Amino acid sequence: MQSSILDHSYLLSKSQLDFYKENAYIKLKEVLDPATLVHYYKVISKKVNEFNQQKLPLK
């Protein structure tokens, strides 16, 4: 079975962990290669478009 890039560990510094604990989010740069980003962009965009069929303007 082929290993997914999402299965690999990614080490975080203490400052990154502290930021996450304080803000409940973290931005990780260069974790995913460009091909993986393109793949998930397409998958997520397709689902957003499927679910977002609202034709009326938001009030």
trRosetta pair geometry for C-beta under 8 A, 3 or more apart (Angstrom, degrees):
i j d omega theta_ij theta_ji phi_ij phi_ji
3 7 5.3 -114 -170 62 88 138
3 8 7.5 83 152 -56 120 86
4 7 4.7 106 62 -11 80 101
5 8 6.0 -41 -166 11 46 115
5 32 6.3 106 124 -124 140 73
5 33 6.8 -129 -115 10 162 98
5 36 5.5 -74 48 -84 150 155
10 28 6.6 43 151 -161 151 150
10 31 5.7 -5 -112 -129 151 110
12 16 4.2 -125 -171 90 98 130
12 17 5.2 117 121 -54 125 85
12 20 7.6 -12 -176 -8 155 137
12 26 7.6 4 -129 166 134 165
13 16 4.7 100 52 4 76 101
13 17 7.1 -142 95 -1 42 86
14 17 5.7 -56 -148 39 34 110
14 18 6.1 35 153 -20 67 107
15 18 5.6 -50 -142 37 32 113
15 19 6.3 37 155 -22 64 103
16 19 5.7 -52 -148 34 30 112
16 20 6.4 31 153 -18 63 105
16 26 6.0 70 -174 -147 89 138
17 20 5.6 -54 -149 36 33 112
17 21 6.3 33 154 -20 66 106
18 21 5.7 -53 -146 36 31 111
18 22 6.3 23 157 -13 64 110
19 22 6.0 -65 -150 42 28 106
19 23 5.8 -17 169 18 68 118
19 26 6.1 107 99 -104 108 95
20 23 6.6 -77 -128 55 21 83
20 24 7.1 65 -177 -106 58 14
20 25 6.9 -133 -128 84 69 13
20 26 4.4 -35 -84 -47 99 119
23 26 7.6 124 75 -67 112 62
28 31 4.5 38 124 -36 118 130
32 36 4.3 -118 -174 88 106 126
32 37 5.2 132 111 -56 122 83
32 40 7.7 -33 179 14 163 135
33 36 5.1 92 57 9 73 104
33 37 7.2 -139 98 -6 37 90
34 37 5.5 -56 -147 37 35 114
34 38 6.3 36 157 -21 68 104
35 38 5.8 -51 -149 34 32 112
35 39 6.5 36 151 -22 63 104
36 39 5.6 -51 -150 33 33 115
36 40 6.5 21 158 -8 67 106
37 40 6.2 -61 -146 43 29 101
37 41 6.0 36 154 -26 65 108
38 41 5.6 -53 -144 33 29 117
38 42 6.5 28 157 -18 63 104
39 42 6.1 -63 -160 34 27 108
39 43 6.5 20 151 -15 65 110
40 43 5.4 -52 -141 40 39 112
40 44 5.8 34 162 -15 71 108
41 44 6.2 -59 -141 42 23 104
41 45 6.0 23 160 -18 62 114
42 45 5.9 -57 -141 39 25 110
42 46 6.3 28 159 -23 62 107
43 46 6.0 -57 -153 32 25 111
43 47 6.7 18 154 -12 62 107
44 47 5.9 -59 -151 39 33 108
44 48 6.2 35 153 -21 68 107
45 48 5.6 -53 -144 36 31 113
45 49 6.3 29 157 -15 65 107
46 49 6.0 -60 -152 39 28 109
46 50 6.4 31 151 -23 64 106
47 50 5.5 -51 -147 33 34 115
47 51 6.3 17 161 -6 67 109
48 51 6.3 -67 -147 45 26 99
48 52 5.5 2 164 -1 67 123
49 52 6.0 -63 -121 51 25 97
50 53 7.5 -32 169 -42 29 103
54 58 7.7 44 138 -64 145 82
